[in-house]
């Protein structure tokens, strides 16, 4: 489990950069730094797009777009899962089977494709396992 890839949902990345999030910021920042140190992070192009929008528009102290862009450049070294037609179809199947929203199903499909064993997310059902991936809410 120590060397397992971990998929980060957008909310975890956003909390890592949202200094107003208190304890969630501290926890998310520690997670991101740990994944960075051991090169175990997995993200998707969807997550990176959502991250950019959220940290430049929705935070009480938004990031400068250039800083957000440089952060994304760094995260690109994790070789993000690219959302393509096959992944969209896989997400639709997951959506039908597990009743998650399409967007959450796309996160799960990307995590499967990226070889992750864990998804860290505040939005998905904690402790559920789907296609060999365990969902964990790191703030519980």
C-alpha positions as CSV (number, residue, x, y, z in Angstrom):
1,X,0.0,0.0,0.0
2,X,2.9,2.3,0.6
3,X,3.9,2.4,-3.1
4,X,0.3,2.6,-4.4
5,X,-0.6,5.4,-6.7
6,X,-3.2,7.8,-5.3
7,X,-5.6,9.7,-7.4
8,X,-6.4,13.2,-6.2
9,X,-9.8,14.7,-6.8
10,X,-9.9,18.5,-7.5
11,X,-11.1,19.4,-4.0
12,X,-8.0,18.0,-2.3
13,X,-5.7,20.0,-4.7
14,X,-7.8,23.1,-4.1
15,X,-7.6,22.8,-0.3
16,X,-3.8,22.5,-0.6
17,X,-3.7,26.0,-2.1
18,X,-6.6,27.5,0.0
19,X,-5.0,29.0,3.0
20,X,-8.4,30.0,4.4
21,X,-9.4,26.3,4.6
22,X,-7.7,25.9,8.0
23,X,-7.2,22.2,9.0
24,X,-8.3,21.0,5.6
25,X,-5.5,23.2,4.0
26,X,-2.9,21.7,6.3
27,X,-4.0,18.1,5.7
28,X,-4.3,18.5,1.9
29,X,-1.0,20.3,1.7
30,X,0.7,17.4,3.6
31,X,-0.9,14.9,1.2
32,X,0.2,16.7,-1.9
33,X,3.7,17.1,-0.6
34,X,3.9,13.4,0.4
35,X,2.7,12.3,-3.0
36,X,5.1,14.7,-4.7
37,X,8.0,13.4,-2.7
38,X,7.3,9.8,-3.6
39,X,5.9,10.4,-7.1
40,X,2.7,8.6,-6.3
41,X,0.1,11.2,-7.4
42,X,-2.3,10.7,-10.2
43,X,-4.6,13.4,-11.6
44,X,-6.6,13.8,-14.8
45,X,-7.0,16.6,-17.3
46,X,-10.5,17.1,-15.8
47,X,-9.0,17.6,-12.4
48,X,-6.4,20.1,-13.7
49,X,-9.1,22.1,-15.5
50,X,-11.3,22.3,-12.4
51,X,-8.3,23.1,-10.2
52,X,-7.4,26.1,-12.4
53,X,-11.0,27.5,-12.4
54,X,-11.5,27.0,-8.7
55,X,-8.2,28.4,-7.4
56,X,-8.3,31.5,-9.7
57,X,-12.0,32.3,-9.2
58,X,-13.6,30.7,-6.2
59,X,-11.1,31.1,-3.3
60,X,-11.5,33.9,-0.9
61,X,-7.9,34.8,-1.9
62,X,-7.7,33.6,-5.5
63,X,-4.3,32.5,-6.9
64,X,-2.8,34.6,-9.6
65,X,-3.4,32.8,-12.9
66,X,0.3,32.6,-13.6
67,X,0.9,30.8,-10.3
68,X,-1.9,28.4,-11.0
69,X,-0.5,27.8,-14.4
70,X,3.0,27.0,-13.0
71,X,1.4,24.7,-10.4
72,X,-0.3,22.8,-13.2
73,X,3.0,22.7,-15.1
74,X,4.4,20.9,-12.1
75,X,1.5,18.6,-11.8
76,X,1.9,17.6,-15.5
77,X,5.0,15.7,-14.5
78,X,2.6,13.2,-12.9
79,X,1.5,12.4,-16.5
80,X,-2.2,13.1,-16.1
81,X,-4.8,10.8,-17.4
82,X,-6.2,12.4,-20.6
83,X,-10.0,12.4,-20.9
84,X,-10.8,10.8,-24.3
85,X,-13.7,9.1,-25.9
86,X,-13.0,5.7,-24.4
87,X,-12.8,7.2,-20.9
88,X,-16.1,9.0,-21.4
89,X,-17.8,5.7,-22.3
90,X,-16.2,4.0,-19.3
91,X,-17.5,6.8,-17.1
92,X,-21.0,6.5,-18.5
93,X,-21.0,2.8,-17.6
94,X,-19.8,3.6,-14.1
95,X,-22.5,6.3,-13.8
96,X,-25.2,3.7,-14.8
97,X,-23.9,1.0,-12.5
98,X,-23.0,3.0,-9.4
99,X,-25.3,6.1,-9.7
100,X,-22.6,8.6,-9.2
101,X,-22.8,11.8,-11.2
102,X,-21.2,11.7,-14.6
103,X,-18.4,14.0,-13.5
104,X,-17.6,11.8,-10.4
105,X,-17.8,8.7,-12.6
106,X,-15.2,10.3,-14.9
107,X,-13.0,10.8,-11.8
108,X,-13.3,7.1,-11.0
109,X,-12.7,6.0,-14.6
110,X,-9.6,8.2,-14.8
111,X,-8.3,6.7,-11.5
112,X,-8.8,3.2,-12.9
113,X,-7.0,4.1,-16.1
114,X,-4.2,5.8,-14.2
115,X,-3.5,2.7,-12.1
116,X,-4.5,4.3,-8.8
117,X,-5.4,2.1,-5.8
118,X,-6.9,4.9,-3.8
119,X,-9.0,8.0,-4.7
120,X,-8.8,10.8,-2.2
121,X,-12.0,12.9,-2.4
122,X,-14.3,14.8,-0.1
123,X,-17.2,14.3,-2.5
124,X,-17.3,10.5,-3.1
125,X,-18.6,7.8,-0.7
126,X,-15.8,7.2,1.9
127,X,-14.6,3.6,2.1
128,X,-16.4,2.4,-1.0
129,X,-14.4,0.2,-3.4
130,X,-15.1,0.3,-7.1
131,X,-13.1,-1.7,-9.6
132,X,-10.3,-2.3,-7.1
133,X,-10.0,1.3,-6.1
134,X,-10.8,2.4,-2.5
135,X,-12.3,5.9,-2.0
136,X,-11.1,7.7,1.0
137,X,-12.1,11.1,2.5
138,X,-8.9,12.3,4.1
139,X,-10.8,14.8,6.3
140,X,-12.9,12.2,8.1
